[in-house]
Amino acid sequence: MKIAIISDIHSNLEALTRVLSEIKVVDKVFCLGDIVGYGANPEECVEMIRERVDLCIAGNHDYGVIGKTDIQCFNSAARQAIIWTRNHISESAKKYLGNLTLTESYDNMSFTHGVFSFPESWNYIFSLKDAVKEFHYMDNNIGFVGHSHIPGVFFEKNGEYGTLKGSEFTFEDRVRYIVNCGSIGQPRDGDPRASFCIIDTDDEKIIMHRVAYDVERARKKIIEAGLPENLGDRIIYGR
């Protein structure tokens, strides 16, 4: 079985449309949250996720839009985008976001937006030190996260921890992994291309993917919508 793992769409319709066109051949699609926020097409992105995704969990921006998370801890641009989104999304879409859970499991895999320890805290896994803590809270052998917008892979083997480099790897027995699939709509690793991953459970492989999309159109729509201009600028540079 091939499962595409996507995360952090952030209302970027151009990026989401491009990625979904790339993963037509997969058996399932799982989303790790933050469907909305930052971008200009929240309603359309929620609808596409509802139609295409087999499993979806909540991100902090999703909960922020519906009042389940206090947005006072968000930066100014993020808060403005949340308030804008509240006024540009249907009640049906809000209900969908409100029904999303913080964690899910499937076939020896764990899924959360930020961390496994206290998912409602919306903390990040940036470093190996962060990952070491989270392995202790992960129920399954492979865990998938988003939130940082930075793709990467951490592993635990015989009580030792490390990171994996490259875009493709085979997972081993008795080794545990935490995989960040990166961001569809707002990458922050210096590469503006949308990021996602595909796990092949038959071949026991995970492949990290990057695809280009019409980033200039997405930026233009953000600015024309009256959202903070820097939200449009940062998707150009992947920062």
CORJOMO-V926170 format. One record per residue. N is the residue number from 0. PSI is psi as a letter, one per 20 degrees, with the letter a starting at -180 (none if undefined). OMEGA is omega in whole degrees, -180 to 180 (none if undefined). NEAR is the number of other ideal C-beta (glycine too) atoms within 10 Angstrom. Layout:
n	psi	omega	near
N	PSI	OMEGA	NEAR
N	PSI	OMEGA	NEAR
//
This chain:
n	psi	omega	near
0	p	176	10
1	p	-179	17
2	p	175	22
3	p	178	25
4	o	180	27
5	q	-179	32
6	r	171	32
7	m	178	32
8	g	176	33
9	l	172	29
10	k	179	33
11	n	-175	30
12	h	-179	22
13	g	-180	21
14	g	-178	32
15	g	179	27
16	g	-180	17
17	g	-179	18
18	g	-180	23
19	h	176	19
20	h	-180	10
21	h	-172	16
22	k	-179	19
23	h	-173	8
24	i	-179	8
25	r	-180	17
26	h	-180	11
27	q	174	16
28	p	177	21
29	q	-180	22
30	p	-176	29
31	k	171	28
32	r	-172	31
33	l	173	29
34	h	-174	34
35	a	-179	31
36	q	174	28
37	g	-172	28
38	r	-169	30
39	i	-175	27
40	l	-179	24
41	g	-177	31
42	g	-179	16
43	h	-179	16
44	g	177	26
45	g	-179	24
46	g	179	16
47	g	178	17
48	g	179	23
49	h	-176	13
50	h	-168	8
51	h	-169	16
52	p	-179	16
53	h	179	13
54	p	179	16
55	p	175	26
56	r	-175	22
57	q	170	27
58	r	-177	30
59	h	178	25
60	h	176	29
61	g	179	27
62	h	178	23
63	h	-179	28
64	h	-176	28
65	j	175	21
66	j	178	12
67	i	177	15
68	p	179	19
69	p	-176	10
70	j	179	20
71	h	178	7
72	i	177	11
73	q	175	18
74	r	-172	10
75	g	-179	9
76	g	179	15
77	g	178	19
78	g	179	15
79	g	180	17
80	h	178	29
81	g	180	24
82	g	177	13
83	g	-178	20
84	h	179	27
85	h	-178	16
86	j	-178	6
87	k	-179	17
88	q	-176	21
89	r	176	12
90	h	178	7
91	g	178	11
92	g	178	23
93	g	179	19
94	g	178	10
95	g	179	19
96	h	-179	25
97	h	-180	14
98	i	-180	10
99	q	179	20
100	r	-178	13
101	h	-180	19
102	q	174	16
103	q	175	16
104	q	177	14
105	o	172	14
106	l	178	11
107	k	176	10
108	q	178	21
109	q	-177	20
110	p	174	26
111	r	-179	28
112	g	-175	27
113	f	-178	24
114	q	179	24
115	h	-174	22
116	g	178	15
117	n	-173	11
118	h	-180	21
119	i	179	15
120	i	-177	10
121	k	174	20
122	r	-174	15
123	q	165	16
124	n	178	26
125	g	-170	13
126	r	175	11
127	h	178	14
128	g	177	9
129	g	-177	16
130	h	-179	25
131	g	179	14
132	g	-173	13
133	h	176	21
134	h	-178	16
135	i	-178	9
136	i	-176	14
137	p	-174	22
138	h	-173	11
139	r	-176	16
140	h	-179	16
141	p	177	21
142	q	179	26
143	p	180	26
144	r	173	28
145	c	169	32
146	g	-179	25
147	i	-177	19
148	j	-178	22
149	o	-179	18
150	q	179	23
151	r	-178	21
152	p	175	22
153	q	180	23
154	q	174	21
155	p	-178	20
156	o	178	12
157	l	178	6
158	j	177	5
159	q	-173	7
160	q	179	15
161	a	177	12
162	q	178	12
163	p	178	15
164	q	177	8
165	r	-175	8
166	i	-179	12
167	p	176	12
168	q	177	17
169	p	-179	9
170	q	-173	19
171	q	173	12
172	q	178	6
173	j	173	8
174	p	179	12
175	q	-174	17
176	q	165	24
177	p	-174	27
178	p	172	24
179	o	-176	29
180	i	-179	27
181	a	-174	29
182	p	173	29
183	g	-167	29
184	i	179	31
185	m	178	26
186	q	-179	24
187	k	178	19
188	j	179	18
189	j	178	9
190	o	-175	16
191	i	-180	22
192	q	178	18
193	q	-176	30
194	p	175	30
195	r	178	28
196	r	176	22
197	p	175	21
198	p	177	25
199	o	-175	15
200	h	178	16
201	g	179	7
202	i	-180	11
203	l	-180	12
204	q	170	14
205	p	-180	24
206	p	176	15
207	p	-176	21
208	q	170	20
209	p	177	16
210	q	177	15
211	q	176	11
212	r	-177	23
213	m	-175	13
214	h	180	21
215	h	178	12
216	g	179	12
217	g	179	25
218	g	-179	22
219	g	-179	13
220	h	177	18
221	g	-178	25
222	g	-180	15
223	h	179	10
224	i	-178	16
225	j	175	10
226	r	180	21
227	p	-174	19
228	h	-178	12
229	h	177	11
230	h	175	23
231	h	-178	22
232	h	-173	13
233	h	179	19
234	h	177	27
235	h	-174	12
236	i	-178	12
237	k	180	20
238	none	none	14
//
